Amino acid sequence: MATITINIGDQIEALFRNVVKEELGTEKGKLGQAVTEALQLWISQKKQEEIALRQLGLMKKGFKLGKWKINRDELHERAN
């Protein structure tokens, strides 16, 4: 287990502590549990953003389908 020291605004800290208290209670370790959950969620969101950007880049680049090369714009135009 690691220890991280961070500085956050007083207002965010108060809001966070209130939400933790309402959702998880006030027992020992609940604040750390909530911070861990928040960090996991943030990491997951960043990974999803990275995946989405990578996939959009591939779509803009186009796909080779045998002798045809089709990009997203051409495919969209054909559907109309």
Backbone bond lengths (Angstrom), bond angles and torsions (degrees), N, CA, C in turn:
res aa  C-N    CA-C-N  psi(-1)  N-CA   C-N-CA  omega(-1)  CA-C   N-CA-C  phi
1 M - - - 1.440 - - 1.521 108.24 -
2 A 1.329 116.47 142.44 1.460 121.97 -177.74 1.522 110.67 -112.44
3 T 1.316 114.58 159.35 1.457 121.39 174.87 1.515 107.88 -116.88
4 I 1.328 116.47 129.05 1.454 122.49 178.14 1.527 107.50 -121.98
5 T 1.321 116.28 130.06 1.457 120.68 176.38 1.517 107.31 -104.33
6 I 1.340 116.34 124.32 1.459 121.31 -178.69 1.526 109.56 -130.28
7 N 1.309 115.85 160.09 1.458 121.84 174.38 1.519 107.87 -118.53
8 I 1.338 116.06 126.65 1.461 121.34 176.57 1.520 108.18 -131.99
9 G 1.306 115.56 163.00 1.463 119.70 179.84 1.523 111.57 -65.04
10 D 1.319 115.17 150.22 1.466 121.10 -178.68 1.525 112.01 -59.12
11 Q 1.331 116.51 -39.67 1.457 120.70 -177.51 1.544 110.93 -65.83
12 I 1.334 116.68 -43.93 1.471 120.73 178.48 1.520 109.97 -64.38
13 E 1.314 116.51 -41.52 1.465 120.40 -179.99 1.523 110.98 -61.22
14 A 1.325 116.64 -44.45 1.466 120.68 -180.00 1.530 110.98 -64.44
15 L 1.328 116.40 -44.49 1.469 120.30 177.98 1.524 110.99 -61.34
16 F 1.329 116.01 -44.94 1.465 120.75 -179.21 1.528 110.74 -62.23
17 R 1.314 116.52 -47.32 1.466 119.75 179.56 1.539 111.73 -61.09
18 N 1.324 117.16 -38.48 1.465 120.00 178.16 1.519 111.70 -65.01
19 V 1.323 116.83 -42.48 1.463 120.21 179.20 1.524 110.29 -66.01
20 V 1.318 117.11 -42.44 1.469 120.47 178.07 1.528 109.78 -60.53
21 K 1.314 116.50 -44.35 1.468 121.53 179.83 1.529 110.65 -60.04
22 E 1.352 116.89 -44.54 1.467 121.02 -179.44 1.526 112.39 -69.02
23 E 1.325 116.41 -40.50 1.469 120.70 -174.06 1.530 113.52 -84.82
24 L 1.330 116.78 -41.37 1.465 120.50 -171.83 1.520 114.40 -115.06
25 G 1.309 116.98 -19.78 1.455 119.70 -177.60 1.512 111.11 100.90
26 T 1.318 115.15 -170.74 1.466 120.74 -174.85 1.521 113.23 -114.20
27 E 1.332 117.07 9.39 1.456 119.27 -178.68 1.528 110.97 -64.51
28 K 1.313 114.94 159.29 1.458 121.67 179.66 1.527 109.76 -57.69
29 G 1.328 116.01 133.94 1.458 121.50 175.96 1.516 114.82 92.97
30 K 1.324 117.80 -9.71 1.465 120.53 -177.14 1.531 111.85 -68.46
31 L 1.314 118.16 -36.25 1.456 121.08 178.43 1.537 109.79 -65.02
32 G 1.307 116.91 -44.47 1.466 121.46 177.23 1.514 111.48 -63.22
33 Q 1.332 116.79 -38.96 1.460 121.44 177.66 1.527 110.16 -61.50
34 A 1.326 116.36 -43.48 1.462 120.92 -179.41 1.532 111.41 -67.68
35 V 1.317 117.05 -40.46 1.463 120.29 178.16 1.531 109.63 -64.18
36 T 1.312 117.43 -42.38 1.462 121.10 177.72 1.524 110.62 -60.14
37 E 1.328 116.92 -45.31 1.465 121.32 178.37 1.529 111.03 -61.62
38 A 1.318 116.79 -42.01 1.466 120.92 179.76 1.530 110.81 -64.54
39 L 1.313 116.79 -42.43 1.465 120.29 178.61 1.528 111.51 -65.59
40 Q 1.330 117.08 -40.52 1.462 120.23 177.51 1.521 110.97 -61.96
41 L 1.324 116.99 -42.10 1.458 121.43 178.59 1.526 110.61 -63.58
42 W 1.316 117.57 -43.62 1.462 122.12 -179.95 1.526 110.24 -62.71
43 I 1.322 117.31 -44.64 1.468 121.50 178.52 1.524 110.23 -61.87
44 S 1.308 117.16 -43.80 1.462 121.70 179.59 1.529 110.90 -61.62
45 Q 1.314 117.63 -43.46 1.468 121.49 179.03 1.521 111.01 -63.33
46 K 1.319 117.42 -41.88 1.465 121.17 179.55 1.521 110.63 -64.61
47 K 1.319 117.33 -40.67 1.467 120.62 177.80 1.524 110.61 -63.88
48 Q 1.340 117.45 -41.00 1.460 120.91 179.12 1.524 111.19 -65.36
49 E 1.331 117.19 -38.65 1.465 120.79 176.94 1.526 110.08 -62.60
50 E 1.329 116.20 -42.81 1.463 121.27 179.53 1.528 110.45 -62.61
51 I 1.321 117.05 -43.96 1.462 121.69 178.72 1.525 110.18 -62.79
52 A 1.324 117.22 -44.14 1.466 121.05 -178.94 1.528 110.58 -62.90
53 L 1.317 117.69 -43.89 1.462 120.57 179.34 1.527 111.22 -64.12
54 R 1.318 116.36 -40.76 1.466 120.43 178.57 1.529 110.51 -63.12
55 Q 1.332 116.85 -42.98 1.460 120.67 -179.57 1.524 111.49 -68.02
56 L 1.336 117.49 -39.16 1.459 120.11 176.11 1.526 110.84 -62.42
57 G 1.317 116.87 -39.33 1.465 121.01 176.63 1.518 111.38 -60.83
58 L 1.327 116.46 -42.12 1.467 120.12 178.10 1.519 111.05 -65.03
59 M 1.332 116.58 -40.03 1.457 119.73 179.78 1.524 111.26 -65.82
60 K 1.331 117.74 -38.58 1.453 120.76 178.51 1.522 110.99 -67.66
61 K 1.323 115.47 -34.79 1.459 120.96 179.71 1.524 110.89 -67.70
62 G 1.314 116.49 -35.41 1.460 121.38 -179.99 1.518 111.28 100.16
63 F 1.319 115.14 167.75 1.455 121.63 -178.55 1.521 108.73 -124.16
64 K 1.311 116.59 141.45 1.454 120.13 173.70 1.521 107.99 -90.86
65 L 1.309 114.92 120.94 1.458 121.39 178.29 1.526 107.38 -118.37
66 G 1.333 115.15 80.65 1.456 118.98 -176.07 1.512 109.75 69.55
67 K 1.332 116.88 -124.16 1.459 120.24 -179.55 1.521 112.67 -83.08
68 W 1.340 118.08 -10.14 1.460 121.78 -179.47 1.517 110.66 -99.08
69 K 1.282 114.61 141.87 1.465 120.21 171.56 1.512 106.30 -119.48
70 I 1.312 116.80 117.40 1.461 122.27 -175.14 1.521 108.75 -119.44
71 N 1.325 115.99 129.80 1.460 118.14 173.11 1.526 108.88 -105.14
72 R 1.295 116.67 173.33 1.458 122.30 -173.89 1.531 112.01 -60.09
73 D 1.337 116.96 -42.73 1.461 120.38 -178.24 1.522 111.49 -62.22
74 E 1.326 116.31 -44.46 1.460 119.29 179.21 1.523 111.16 -63.71
75 L 1.311 116.51 -40.99 1.450 120.87 179.90 1.526 110.67 -63.58
76 H 1.321 115.84 -41.37 1.470 120.64 179.70 1.539 110.41 -64.87
77 E 1.314 117.48 -41.45 1.459 121.89 -179.22 1.530 110.38 -63.51
78 R 1.334 117.42 -36.05 1.464 120.86 -179.73 1.518 111.60 -68.78
79 A 1.341 116.68 -28.76 1.462 119.89 -178.35 1.513 111.60 -73.87
80 N 1.306 118.06 -22.30 1.476 121.10 -178.45 1.480 112.11 -80.77
